[in-house]
């Protein structure tokens, strides 16, 4: 580890963070290496989400706990992406979180019912 003038280990921590992100990035690339359109779309969605999360969190303090990360997603990230905070956050206190947005803008434009099922010939 390298110390800066204040005695912190920021450089080494940043290097470790980058190495960790590279590890996950290579795993994701391997998972999406298939040529199906679904996995290509999932890969694009992952990339967009990753870049947006990096951009929103660049000035935020380091999030040390899982709960801090989830709260950041519900408040800061959701507000930056969708213009509002989530409506509800639930957990079973075993690592499972449910984020609820009652007016999720991406889903509001989708038709209800069986319209697309009929059009697909299913």
Residue pairs with C-beta under 8 A, 6 or more apart in sequence:
1 9
1 11
1 12
2 9
2 11
2 12
3 9
4 10
4 11
28 43
28 46
29 43
31 39
32 39
32 40
32 42
32 43
32 46
52 77
52 80
52 81
53 77
56 76
56 77
56 80
56 81
57 63
57 72
57 76
57 77
60 72
60 76
63 69
63 72
66 95
70 89
70 91
70 97
70 99
71 89
73 99
74 85
74 86
74 89
74 99
75 85
75 86
78 84
78 85
78 86
78 99
78 101
79 85
82 101
82 104
82 105
84 101
84 103
86 99
86 100
86 101
87 100
87 101
87 102
87 103
88 98
88 99
88 100
89 97
89 98
89 99
89 100
90 97
90 98
90 100
91 97
91 98
